[in-house]
């Protein structure tokens, strides 16, 4: 049995992790592929526009809220240890915080920052875009899987 506030945190974290996994899944499975089919300058411009828009959207609130909830869940799991239930809570929290949140901050965001400084018409833009697509999508796959598994762990902790 968990505390009501912990249950609410688990429900919201499960839903938000799942929703974020869906966003990342869309990018991994068709959005980035569609951008790769565009001429280099247009693909870069499209991604630059997303990078500017996303930090001013509800996505960023959900992204940060899920990290905060995951940390809260981890603290509750440790403070009120309940064996396998706490392990599931810690697993979900670690998956989200480390493999989704931190991988975004350490890998995807610096790639976005570098892309935002590029003129899509420059000579080096094609090489940068190719490398960006490969590396960014790889780390996006990581956060897709991590967010989905975190959602599963949070749900499992509720039952």
C-alpha positions as CSV (number, residue, x, y, z in Angstrom):
1,X,0.0,0.0,0.0
2,X,1.3,3.4,-0.9
3,X,0.4,6.9,0.3
4,X,-2.4,8.6,-1.7
5,X,0.0,11.4,-2.9
6,X,2.4,8.7,-4.1
7,X,-0.4,6.9,-6.0
8,X,-1.3,10.2,-7.7
9,X,2.3,10.8,-8.6
10,X,2.6,7.3,-10.0
11,X,-0.6,7.7,-12.1
12,X,0.5,11.1,-13.5
13,X,4.1,9.9,-14.1
14,X,2.8,6.8,-15.9
15,X,0.5,8.9,-18.1
16,X,3.1,11.6,-18.8
17,X,5.9,9.1,-19.5
18,X,3.6,7.2,-21.9
19,X,2.6,10.4,-23.6
20,X,6.2,11.5,-24.0
21,X,7.1,8.0,-25.3
22,X,4.4,8.6,-28.0
23,X,5.9,12.0,-29.0
24,X,9.4,10.5,-29.2
25,X,8.0,7.5,-31.1
26,X,6.5,9.8,-33.7
27,X,9.8,11.5,-34.2
28,X,11.7,8.2,-34.5
29,X,9.3,6.5,-36.8
30,X,8.2,9.2,-39.3
31,X,8.9,12.8,-38.5
32,X,12.7,12.7,-38.7
33,X,12.4,10.4,-41.8
34,X,10.2,13.0,-43.4
35,X,12.7,15.7,-42.6
36,X,15.5,13.6,-44.0
37,X,13.6,13.4,-47.4
38,X,13.5,17.2,-47.6
39,X,16.3,19.2,-49.2
40,X,19.0,19.8,-46.6
41,X,18.2,23.5,-46.0
42,X,14.5,22.7,-45.6
43,X,15.1,19.8,-43.2
44,X,17.4,21.9,-41.1
45,X,14.9,24.8,-41.1
46,X,12.0,22.5,-40.1
47,X,14.0,21.1,-37.2
48,X,15.2,24.5,-36.1
49,X,11.6,25.6,-36.1
50,X,10.6,22.7,-33.9
51,X,13.5,23.4,-31.5
52,X,12.4,26.9,-31.1
53,X,8.7,26.0,-30.7
54,X,9.1,23.1,-28.3
55,X,10.6,25.0,-25.5
56,X,7.6,27.3,-25.5
57,X,5.0,24.6,-25.6
58,X,3.2,22.4,-23.1
59,X,5.7,19.6,-24.0
60,X,8.4,21.3,-21.9
61,X,6.0,21.4,-18.9
62,X,5.2,17.7,-19.2
63,X,8.9,16.9,-19.8
64,X,10.0,18.7,-16.6
65,X,7.0,17.6,-14.5
66,X,7.7,14.0,-15.3
67,X,11.3,14.4,-14.1
68,X,10.1,16.1,-10.9
69,X,7.5,13.4,-10.3
70,X,10.1,10.7,-11.0
71,X,12.4,12.2,-8.4
72,X,9.6,12.4,-5.9
73,X,8.7,8.7,-6.5
74,X,12.3,7.7,-6.1
75,X,12.5,9.5,-2.7
76,X,9.2,7.9,-1.5
77,X,10.4,4.5,-2.6
78,X,13.6,4.9,-0.5
79,X,12.0,6.5,2.5
80,X,9.1,4.1,2.8
81,X,10.8,0.9,1.4
82,X,8.3,-1.8,0.5
83,X,10.4,-4.4,-1.3
84,X,9.4,-5.1,-4.9
85,X,7.0,-2.2,-5.0
86,X,9.8,0.2,-4.1
87,X,12.0,-1.5,-6.7
88,X,9.4,-0.9,-9.4
89,X,9.1,2.7,-8.4
90,X,12.8,3.2,-8.4
91,X,13.1,1.4,-11.8
92,X,10.5,3.7,-13.4
93,X,12.1,6.8,-11.9
94,X,15.6,5.8,-13.0
95,X,14.5,4.9,-16.5
96,X,12.8,8.3,-16.9
97,X,15.4,10.5,-15.1
98,X,18.6,8.8,-16.5
99,X,17.7,7.3,-19.8
100,X,15.0,9.9,-21.0
101,X,15.5,13.2,-19.2
102,X,19.3,13.2,-18.8
103,X,20.0,11.6,-22.2
104,X,17.9,14.5,-23.7
105,X,19.9,17.1,-21.8
106,X,23.3,15.5,-22.5
107,X,22.8,14.4,-26.1
108,X,19.7,15.7,-27.9
109,X,19.9,19.3,-26.6
110,X,23.5,19.9,-27.5
111,X,22.8,18.4,-31.0
112,X,19.8,20.9,-31.3
113,X,22.0,23.8,-30.1
114,X,24.6,23.0,-32.7
115,X,22.0,22.7,-35.4
116,X,20.4,26.0,-34.5
117,X,23.7,27.7,-35.3
118,X,23.9,26.3,-38.8
119,X,22.9,28.0,-42.0
120,X,21.1,25.4,-44.1
121,X,22.7,26.8,-47.3
122,X,26.3,26.6,-46.1
123,X,28.8,24.1,-47.6
124,X,29.1,22.1,-44.3
125,X,25.4,21.9,-43.7
126,X,24.8,18.6,-45.6
127,X,27.4,16.7,-43.5
128,X,26.2,18.2,-40.3
129,X,22.6,17.4,-41.1
130,X,23.5,13.8,-41.9
131,X,25.4,13.4,-38.7
132,X,22.6,15.1,-36.8
133,X,20.0,12.8,-38.2
134,X,21.9,9.7,-37.3
135,X,22.9,10.8,-33.8
136,X,19.8,12.6,-32.8
137,X,17.5,9.8,-33.9
138,X,19.7,7.2,-32.0
139,X,19.3,9.1,-28.7
140,X,15.6,9.7,-29.5
141,X,15.2,5.9,-29.7
142,X,16.8,5.6,-26.3
143,X,14.4,8.0,-24.7
144,X,11.4,6.5,-26.5
145,X,12.1,3.1,-25.1
146,X,13.1,4.5,-21.6
147,X,9.9,6.6,-21.4
148,X,7.7,3.6,-22.4
149,X,9.5,1.3,-19.9
150,X,9.2,3.9,-17.2
151,X,5.5,4.2,-17.8
152,X,5.2,0.4,-17.5
153,X,7.2,0.4,-14.3
154,X,5.0,3.1,-12.8
155,X,1.8,1.2,-13.7
156,X,3.2,-2.0,-12.3
157,X,4.0,-0.2,-9.0
158,X,0.3,0.8,-8.8
159,X,-0.8,-2.8,-8.8
